[in-house]
Amino acid sequence: MNIFINQEKKFVEENTNLNLLLKKLRIEDKYLAIEVNLEIIPKSKYSQYIIKENDKIEIIRAVGGG
């Protein structure tokens, strides 16, 4: 199934949730936010949100500075 991650077209298997997506992308879920189709998904819902065809996902990482 085709989706978009940070505006890049990617392919994922059906029934993939956000936790599985992060694992496949080798991204730790610390210090980040995920937006799907312009809606922020709470971290507590990552395992419940099943990715759908053509979802537009933005993964935003927090960056510290000083």
PDB file of N, CA, C and O in Angstrom:
ATOM      1  N   MET A   1       0.848  -1.158   0.000  1.00  0.00           N
ATOM      2  CA  MET A   1       0.000   0.000   0.000  1.00  0.00           C
ATOM      3  C   MET A   1       0.899   1.228   0.000  1.00  0.00           C
ATOM      4  O   MET A   1       1.903   1.266   0.712  1.00  0.00           O
ATOM      5  N   ASN A   2       0.552   2.209  -0.777  1.00  0.00           N
ATOM      6  CA  ASN A   2       1.360   3.416  -0.907  1.00  0.00           C
ATOM      7  C   ASN A   2       0.926   4.469   0.097  1.00  0.00           C
ATOM      8  O   ASN A   2      -0.263   4.716   0.300  1.00  0.00           O
ATOM      9  N   ILE A   3       1.930   5.086   0.722  1.00  0.00           N
ATOM     10  CA  ILE A   3       1.699   6.194   1.642  1.00  0.00           C
ATOM     11  C   ILE A   3       2.764   7.249   1.368  1.00  0.00           C
ATOM     12  O   ILE A   3       3.658   7.041   0.548  1.00  0.00           O
ATOM     13  N   PHE A   4       2.666   8.366   2.050  1.00  0.00           N
ATOM     14  CA  PHE A   4       3.668   9.420   1.946  1.00  0.00           C
ATOM     15  C   PHE A   4       4.212   9.694   3.344  1.00  0.00           C
ATOM     16  O   PHE A   4       3.448   9.945   4.276  1.00  0.00           O
ATOM     17  N   ILE A   5       5.530   9.644   3.484  1.00  0.00           N
ATOM     18  CA  ILE A   5       6.180   9.951   4.752  1.00  0.00           C
ATOM     19  C   ILE A   5       7.073  11.154   4.515  1.00  0.00           C
ATOM     20  O   ILE A   5       8.020  11.093   3.731  1.00  0.00           O
ATOM     21  N   ASN A   6       6.768  12.243   5.194  1.00  0.00           N
ATOM     22  CA  ASN A   6       7.508  13.499   5.011  1.00  0.00           C
ATOM     23  C   ASN A   6       7.636  13.821   3.519  1.00  0.00           C
ATOM     24  O   ASN A   6       8.707  14.179   3.030  1.00  0.00           O
ATOM     25  N   GLN A   7       6.532  13.684   2.829  1.00  0.00           N
ATOM     26  CA  GLN A   7       6.356  14.016   1.412  1.00  0.00           C
ATOM     27  C   GLN A   7       7.059  13.070   0.453  1.00  0.00           C
ATOM     28  O   GLN A   7       7.120  13.352  -0.744  1.00  0.00           O
ATOM     29  N   GLU A   8       7.597  11.947   0.946  1.00  0.00           N
ATOM     30  CA  GLU A   8       8.203  10.936   0.079  1.00  0.00           C
ATOM     31  C   GLU A   8       7.279   9.735  -0.014  1.00  0.00           C
ATOM     32  O   GLU A   8       6.767   9.258   0.998  1.00  0.00           O
ATOM     33  N   LYS A   9       7.069   9.248  -1.223  1.00  0.00           N
ATOM     34  CA  LYS A   9       6.214   8.089  -1.428  1.00  0.00           C
ATOM     35  C   LYS A   9       6.926   6.836  -0.929  1.00  0.00           C
ATOM     36  O   LYS A   9       8.083   6.590  -1.270  1.00  0.00           O
ATOM     37  N   LYS A  10       6.219   6.043  -0.113  1.00  0.00           N
ATOM     38  CA  LYS A  10       6.768   4.810   0.435  1.00  0.00           C
ATOM     39  C   LYS A  10       5.726   3.707   0.308  1.00  0.00           C
ATOM     40  O   LYS A  10       4.541   3.979   0.114  1.00  0.00           O
ATOM     41  N   PHE A  11       6.174   2.468   0.418  1.00  0.00           N
ATOM     42  CA  PHE A  11       5.275   1.319   0.406  1.00  0.00           C
ATOM     43  C   PHE A  11       5.334   0.656   1.775  1.00  0.00           C
ATOM     44  O   PHE A  11       6.414   0.436   2.323  1.00  0.00           O
ATOM     45  N   VAL A  12       4.149   0.336   2.329  1.00  0.00           N
ATOM     46  CA  VAL A  12       4.069  -0.424   3.582  1.00  0.00           C
ATOM     47  C   VAL A  12       3.052  -1.538   3.413  1.00  0.00           C
ATOM     48  O   VAL A  12       2.161  -1.470   2.566  1.00  0.00           O
ATOM     49  N   GLU A  13       3.206  -2.555   4.230  1.00  0.00           N
ATOM     50  CA  GLU A  13       2.262  -3.677   4.224  1.00  0.00           C
ATOM     51  C   GLU A  13       0.925  -3.239   4.818  1.00  0.00           C
ATOM     52  O   GLU A  13       0.867  -2.304   5.616  1.00  0.00           O
ATOM     53  N   GLU A  14      -0.140  -3.919   4.423  1.00  0.00           N
ATOM     54  CA  GLU A  14      -1.443  -3.650   5.020  1.00  0.00           C
ATOM     55  C   GLU A  14      -1.393  -3.995   6.498  1.00  0.00           C
ATOM     56  O   GLU A  14      -0.561  -4.793   6.928  1.00  0.00           O
ATOM     57  N   ASN A  15      -2.287  -3.391   7.276  1.00  0.00           N
ATOM     58  CA  ASN A  15      -2.395  -3.594   8.725  1.00  0.00           C
ATOM     59  C   ASN A  15      -1.150  -3.136   9.485  1.00  0.00           C
ATOM     60  O   ASN A  15      -0.841  -3.672  10.550  1.00  0.00           O
ATOM     61  N   THR A  16      -0.443  -2.157   8.949  1.00  0.00           N
ATOM     62  CA  THR A  16       0.702  -1.580   9.648  1.00  0.00           C
ATOM     63  C   THR A  16       0.201  -0.442  10.526  1.00  0.00           C
ATOM     64  O   THR A  16      -0.531   0.435  10.068  1.00  0.00           O
ATOM     65  N   ASN A  17       0.606  -0.468  11.801  1.00  0.00           N
ATOM     66  CA  ASN A  17       0.244   0.654  12.669  1.00  0.00           C
ATOM     67  C   ASN A  17       1.457   1.573  12.798  1.00  0.00           C
ATOM     68  O   ASN A  17       2.526   1.274  12.266  1.00  0.00           O
ATOM     69  N   LEU A  18       1.290   2.681  13.498  1.00  0.00           N
ATOM     70  CA  LEU A  18       2.375   3.657  13.582  1.00  0.00           C
ATOM     71  C   LEU A  18       3.582   3.117  14.339  1.00  0.00           C
ATOM     72  O   LEU A  18       4.715   3.441  13.984  1.00  0.00           O
ATOM     73  N   ASN A  19       3.372   2.302  15.373  1.00  0.00           N
ATOM     74  CA  ASN A  19       4.510   1.700  16.081  1.00  0.00           C
ATOM     75  C   ASN A  19       5.323   0.811  15.151  1.00  0.00           C
ATOM     76  O   ASN A  19       6.553   0.860  15.165  1.00  0.00           O
ATOM     77  N   LEU A  20       4.648  -0.001  14.343  1.00  0.00           N
ATOM     78  CA  LEU A  20       5.359  -0.866  13.394  1.00  0.00           C
ATOM     79  C   LEU A  20       6.099  -0.038  12.348  1.00  0.00           C
ATOM     80  O   LEU A  20       7.216  -0.377  11.955  1.00  0.00           O
ATOM     81  N   LEU A  21       5.479   1.036  11.906  1.00  0.00           N
ATOM     82  CA  LEU A  21       6.127   1.908  10.926  1.00  0.00           C
ATOM     83  C   LEU A  21       7.429   2.471  11.495  1.00  0.00           C
ATOM     84  O   LEU A  21       8.464   2.441  10.829  1.00  0.00           O
ATOM     85  N   LEU A  22       7.380   2.981  12.715  1.00  0.00           N
ATOM     86  CA  LEU A  22       8.592   3.521  13.337  1.00  0.00           C
ATOM     87  C   LEU A  22       9.664   2.441  13.463  1.00  0.00           C
ATOM     88  O   LEU A  22      10.845   2.701  13.233  1.00  0.00           O
ATOM     89  N   LYS A  23       9.253   1.243  13.826  1.00  0.00           N
ATOM     90  CA  LYS A  23      10.203   0.136  13.960  1.00  0.00           C
ATOM     91  C   LYS A  23      10.842  -0.193  12.608  1.00  0.00           C
ATOM     92  O   LYS A  23      12.054  -0.396  12.527  1.00  0.00           O
ATOM     93  N   LYS A  24      10.033  -0.246  11.554  1.00  0.00           N
ATOM     94  CA  LYS A  24      10.560  -0.547  10.219  1.00  0.00           C
ATOM     95  C   LYS A  24      11.506   0.541   9.730  1.00  0.00           C
ATOM     96  O   LYS A  24      12.473   0.261   9.021  1.00  0.00           O
ATOM     97  N   LEU A  25      11.220   1.787  10.113  1.00  0.00           N
ATOM     98  CA  LEU A  25      12.067   2.913   9.709  1.00  0.00           C
ATOM     99  C   LEU A  25      13.258   3.096  10.642  1.00  0.00           C
ATOM    100  O   LEU A  25      14.107   3.958  10.414  1.00  0.00           O
ATOM    101  N   ARG A  26      13.319   2.274  11.706  1.00  0.00           N
ATOM    102  CA  ARG A  26      14.376   2.353  12.708  1.00  0.00           C
ATOM    103  C   ARG A  26      14.439   3.733  13.356  1.00  0.00           C
ATOM    104  O   ARG A  26      15.502   4.340  13.484  1.00  0.00           O
ATOM    105  N   ILE A  27      13.258   4.202  13.759  1.00  0.00           N
ATOM    106  CA  ILE A  27      13.143   5.496  14.424  1.00  0.00           C
ATOM    107  C   ILE A  27      12.626   5.257  15.839  1.00  0.00           C
ATOM    108  O   ILE A  27      11.592   4.617  16.027  1.00  0.00           O
ATOM    109  N   GLU A  28      13.347   5.771  16.831  1.00  0.00           N
ATOM    110  CA  GLU A  28      12.874   5.676  18.210  1.00  0.00           C
ATOM    111  C   GLU A  28      11.720   6.652  18.398  1.00  0.00           C
ATOM    112  O   GLU A  28      11.696   7.724  17.793  1.00  0.00           O
ATOM    113  N   ASP A  29      10.763   6.272  19.243  1.00  0.00           N
ATOM    114  CA  ASP A  29       9.597   7.132  19.413  1.00  0.00           C
ATOM    115  C   ASP A  29       9.794   8.194  20.493  1.00  0.00           C
ATOM    116  O   ASP A  29       8.830   8.806  20.953  1.00  0.00           O
ATOM    117  N   LYS A  30      11.040   8.407  20.893  1.00  0.00           N
ATOM    118  CA  LYS A  30      11.323   9.479  21.846  1.00  0.00           C
ATOM    119  C   LYS A  30      11.483  10.789  21.094  1.00  0.00           C
ATOM    120  O   LYS A  30      12.059  10.830  20.006  1.00  0.00           O
ATOM    121  N   TYR A  31      10.979  11.835  21.673  1.00  0.00           N
ATOM    122  CA  TYR A  31      11.168  13.194  21.164  1.00  0.00           C
ATOM    123  C   TYR A  31      10.682  13.381  19.731  1.00  0.00           C
ATOM    124  O   TYR A  31      11.358  14.000  18.909  1.00  0.00           O
ATOM    125  N   LEU A  32       9.504  12.837  19.446  1.00  0.00           N
ATOM    126  CA  LEU A  32       8.940  13.071  18.118  1.00  0.00           C
ATOM    127  C   LEU A  32       7.430  13.167  18.207  1.00  0.00           C
ATOM    128  O   LEU A  32       6.812  12.794  19.204  1.00  0.00           O
ATOM    129  N   ALA A  33       6.870  13.670  17.149  1.00  0.00           N
ATOM    130  CA  ALA A  33       5.416  13.734  17.004  1.00  0.00           C
ATOM    131  C   ALA A  33       5.081  13.199  15.624  1.00  0.00           C
ATOM    132  O   ALA A  33       5.859  13.346  14.681  1.00  0.00           O
ATOM    133  N   ILE A  34       3.922  12.582  15.519  1.00  0.00           N
ATOM    134  CA  ILE A  34       3.472  12.077  14.225  1.00  0.00           C
ATOM    135  C   ILE A  34       2.143  12.724  13.884  1.00  0.00           C
ATOM    136  O   ILE A  34       1.206  12.749  14.682  1.00  0.00           O
ATOM    137  N   GLU A  35       2.099  13.246  12.671  1.00  0.00           N
ATOM    138  CA  GLU A  35       0.883  13.857  12.133  1.00  0.00           C
ATOM    139  C   GLU A  35       0.434  13.007  10.948  1.00  0.00           C
ATOM    140  O   GLU A  35       1.231  12.698  10.062  1.00  0.00           O
ATOM    141  N   VAL A  36      -0.834  12.632  10.937  1.00  0.00           N
ATOM    142  CA  VAL A  36      -1.390  11.867   9.823  1.00  0.00           C
ATOM    143  C   VAL A  36      -2.534  12.666   9.238  1.00  0.00           C
ATOM    144  O   VAL A  36      -3.504  12.975   9.929  1.00  0.00           O
ATOM    145  N   ASN A  37      -2.421  13.000   7.966  1.00  0.00           N
ATOM    146  CA  ASN A  37      -3.455  13.770   7.267  1.00  0.00           C
ATOM    147  C   ASN A  37      -3.834  15.024   8.057  1.00  0.00           C
ATOM    148  O   ASN A  37      -5.011  15.321   8.265  1.00  0.00           O
ATOM    149  N   LEU A  38      -2.794  15.750   8.489  1.00  0.00           N
ATOM    150  CA  LEU A  38      -2.921  17.031   9.203  1.00  0.00           C
ATOM    151  C   LEU A  38      -3.490  16.912  10.608  1.00  0.00           C
ATOM    152  O   LEU A  38      -3.926  17.914  11.175  1.00  0.00           O
ATOM    153  N   GLU A  39      -3.499  15.706  11.190  1.00  0.00           N
ATOM    154  CA  GLU A  39      -3.985  15.507  12.552  1.00  0.00           C
ATOM    155  C   GLU A  39      -2.887  14.859  13.392  1.00  0.00           C
ATOM    156  O   GLU A  39      -2.354  13.810  13.029  1.00  0.00           O
ATOM    157  N   ILE A  40      -2.551  15.496  14.525  1.00  0.00           N
ATOM    158  CA  ILE A  40      -1.548  14.932  15.424  1.00  0.00           C
ATOM    159  C   ILE A  40      -2.129  13.690  16.095  1.00  0.00           C
ATOM    160  O   ILE A  40      -3.239  13.724  16.626  1.00  0.00           O
ATOM    161  N   ILE A  41      -1.375  12.601  16.067  1.00  0.00           N
ATOM    162  CA  ILE A  41      -1.800  11.358  16.703  1.00  0.00           C
ATOM    163  C   ILE A  41      -1.065  11.247  18.042  1.00  0.00           C
ATOM    164  O   ILE A  41       0.165  11.271  18.069  1.00  0.00           O
ATOM    165  N   PRO A  42      -1.797  11.127  19.145  1.00  0.00           N
ATOM    166  CA  PRO A  42      -1.131  10.976  20.449  1.00  0.00           C
ATOM    167  C   PRO A  42      -0.304   9.690  20.487  1.00  0.00           C
ATOM    168  O   PRO A  42      -0.690   8.677  19.905  1.00  0.00           O
ATOM    169  N   LYS A  43       0.826   9.741  21.172  1.00  0.00           N
ATOM    170  CA  LYS A  43       1.714   8.586  21.270  1.00  0.00           C
ATOM    171  C   LYS A  43       0.975   7.365  21.813  1.00  0.00           C
ATOM    172  O   LYS A  43       1.285   6.235  21.438  1.00  0.00           O
ATOM    173  N   SER A  44       0.009   7.586  22.688  1.00  0.00           N
ATOM    174  CA  SER A  44      -0.753   6.476  23.272  1.00  0.00           C
ATOM    175  C   SER A  44      -1.625   5.758  22.238  1.00  0.00           C
ATOM    176  O   SER A  44      -2.111   4.657  22.500  1.00  0.00           O
ATOM    177  N   LYS A  45      -1.828   6.372  21.063  1.00  0.00           N
ATOM    178  CA  LYS A  45      -2.672   5.784  20.015  1.00  0.00           C
ATOM    179  C   LYS A  45      -1.868   5.193  18.853  1.00  0.00           C
ATOM    180  O   LYS A  45      -2.464   4.697  17.896  1.00  0.00           O
ATOM    181  N   TYR A  46      -0.529   5.232  18.911  1.00  0.00           N
ATOM    182  CA  TYR A  46       0.296   4.744  17.806  1.00  0.00           C
ATOM    183  C   TYR A  46      -0.018   3.295  17.449  1.00  0.00           C
ATOM    184  O   TYR A  46      -0.082   2.952  16.269  1.00  0.00           O
ATOM    185  N   SER A  47      -0.215   2.445  18.446  1.00  0.00           N
ATOM    186  CA  SER A  47      -0.466   1.030  18.159  1.00  0.00           C
ATOM    187  C   SER A  47      -1.875   0.793  17.632  1.00  0.00           C
ATOM    188  O   SER A  47      -2.137  -0.236  17.010  1.00  0.00           O
ATOM    189  N   GLN A  48      -2.782   1.731  17.873  1.00  0.00           N
ATOM    190  CA  GLN A  48      -4.170   1.588  17.441  1.00  0.00           C
ATOM    191  C   GLN A  48      -4.419   2.168  16.054  1.00  0.00           C
ATOM    192  O   GLN A  48      -5.359   1.756  15.374  1.00  0.00           O
ATOM    193  N   TYR A  49      -3.586   3.122  15.622  1.00  0.00           N
ATOM    194  CA  TYR A  49      -3.814   3.762  14.328  1.00  0.00           C
ATOM    195  C   TYR A  49      -3.265   2.877  13.210  1.00  0.00           C
ATOM    196  O   TYR A  49      -2.053   2.706  13.084  1.00  0.00           O
ATOM    197  N   ILE A  50      -4.158   2.322  12.410  1.00  0.00           N
ATOM    198  CA  ILE A  50      -3.763   1.494  11.265  1.00  0.00           C
ATOM    199  C   ILE A  50      -3.622   2.408  10.043  1.00  0.00           C
ATOM    200  O   ILE A  50      -4.547   3.139   9.689  1.00  0.00           O
ATOM    201  N   ILE A  51      -2.468   2.354   9.419  1.00  0.00           N
ATOM    202  CA  ILE A  51      -2.182   3.196   8.265  1.00  0.00           C
ATOM    203  C   ILE A  51      -3.047   2.755   7.084  1.00  0.00           C
ATOM    204  O   ILE A  51      -3.237   1.566   6.830  1.00  0.00           O
ATOM    205  N   LYS A  52      -3.566   3.771   6.368  1.00  0.00           N
ATOM    206  CA  LYS A  52      -4.429   3.512   5.220  1.00  0.00           C
ATOM    207  C   LYS A  52      -3.752   3.982   3.928  1.00  0.00           C
ATOM    208  O   LYS A  52      -2.838   4.806   3.951  1.00  0.00           O
ATOM    209  N   GLU A  53      -4.217   3.447   2.821  1.00  0.00           N
ATOM    210  CA  GLU A  53      -3.714   3.822   1.493  1.00  0.00           C
ATOM    211  C   GLU A  53      -3.708   5.343   1.345  1.00  0.00           C
ATOM    212  O   GLU A  53      -4.688   6.010   1.678  1.00  0.00           O
ATOM    213  N   ASN A  54      -2.599   5.884   0.845  1.00  0.00           N
ATOM    214  CA  ASN A  54      -2.416   7.303   0.562  1.00  0.00           C
ATOM    215  C   ASN A  54      -2.400   8.204   1.787  1.00  0.00           C
ATOM    216  O   ASN A  54      -2.535   9.419   1.646  1.00  0.00           O
ATOM    217  N   ASP A  55      -2.237   7.646   2.993  1.00  0.00           N
ATOM    218  CA  ASP A  55      -2.076   8.497   4.172  1.00  0.00           C
ATOM    219  C   ASP A  55      -0.854   9.380   3.974  1.00  0.00           C
ATOM    220  O   ASP A  55       0.158   8.959   3.413  1.00  0.00           O
ATOM    221  N   LYS A  56      -0.974  10.614   4.450  1.00  0.00           N
ATOM    222  CA  LYS A  56       0.145  11.552   4.419  1.00  0.00           C
ATOM    223  C   LYS A  56       0.641  11.707   5.852  1.00  0.00           C
ATOM    224  O   LYS A  56      -0.023  12.309   6.697  1.00  0.00           O
ATOM    225  N   ILE A  57       1.815  11.154   6.103  1.00  0.00           N
ATOM    226  CA  ILE A  57       2.375  11.080   7.449  1.00  0.00           C
ATOM    227  C   ILE A  57       3.586  12.005   7.533  1.00  0.00           C
ATOM    228  O   ILE A  57       4.484  11.969   6.693  1.00  0.00           O
ATOM    229  N   GLU A  58       3.579  12.828   8.565  1.00  0.00           N
ATOM    230  CA  GLU A  58       4.735  13.676   8.848  1.00  0.00           C
ATOM    231  C   GLU A  58       5.303  13.245  10.184  1.00  0.00           C
ATOM    232  O   GLU A  58       4.589  13.195  11.186  1.00  0.00           O
ATOM    233  N   ILE A  59       6.586  12.934  10.197  1.00  0.00           N
ATOM    234  CA  ILE A  59       7.279  12.573  11.433  1.00  0.00           C
ATOM    235  C   ILE A  59       8.168  13.758  11.793  1.00  0.00           C
ATOM    236  O   ILE A  59       9.102  14.106  11.070  1.00  0.00           O
ATOM    237  N   ILE A  60       7.851  14.360  12.923  1.00  0.00           N
ATOM    238  CA  ILE A  60       8.532  15.592  13.346  1.00  0.00           C
ATOM    239  C   ILE A  60       9.374  15.270  14.565  1.00  0.00           C
ATOM    240  O   ILE A  60       8.857  14.811  15.583  1.00  0.00           O
ATOM    241  N   ARG A  61      10.662  15.509  14.461  1.00  0.00           N
ATOM    242  CA  ARG A  61      11.582  15.230  15.574  1.00  0.00           C
ATOM    243  C   ARG A  61      11.886  16.523  16.318  1.00  0.00           C
ATOM    244  O   ARG A  61      12.140  17.564  15.711  1.00  0.00           O
ATOM    245  N   ALA A  62      11.856  16.434  17.647  1.00  0.00           N
ATOM    246  CA  ALA A  62      12.221  17.578  18.477  1.00  0.00           C
ATOM    247  C   ALA A  62      13.739  17.722  18.485  1.00  0.00           C
ATOM    248  O   ALA A  62      14.472  16.737  18.577  1.00  0.00           O
ATOM    249  N   VAL A  63      14.188  18.947  18.388  1.00  0.00           N
ATOM    250  CA  VAL A  63      15.622  19.227  18.390  1.00  0.00           C
ATOM    251  C   VAL A  63      15.903  20.209  19.514  1.00  0.00           C
ATOM    252  O   VAL A  63      15.279  21.266  19.600  1.00  0.00           O
ATOM    253  N   GLY A  64      16.839  19.853  20.365  1.00  0.00           N
ATOM    254  CA  GLY A  64      17.209  20.731  21.457  1.00  0.00           C
ATOM    255  C   GLY A  64      18.294  21.691  21.003  1.00  0.00           C
ATOM    256  O   GLY A  64      19.044  21.414  20.067  1.00  0.00           O
ATOM    257  N   GLY A  65      18.358  22.781  21.661  1.00  0.00           N
ATOM    258  CA  GLY A  65      19.382  23.767  21.321  1.00  0.00           C
ATOM    259  C   GLY A  65      19.770  24.547  22.564  1.00  0.00           C
ATOM    260  O   GLY A  65      19.212  24.359  23.645  1.00  0.00           O
ATOM    261  N   GLY A  66      20.710  25.398  22.382  1.00  0.00           N
ATOM    262  CA  GLY A  66      21.130  26.114  23.570  1.00  0.00           C
ATOM    263  C   GLY A  66      21.723  27.424  23.260  1.00  0.00           C
ATOM    264  O   GLY A  66      22.127  28.148  24.169  1.00  0.00           O
TER     265      GLY A  66
END
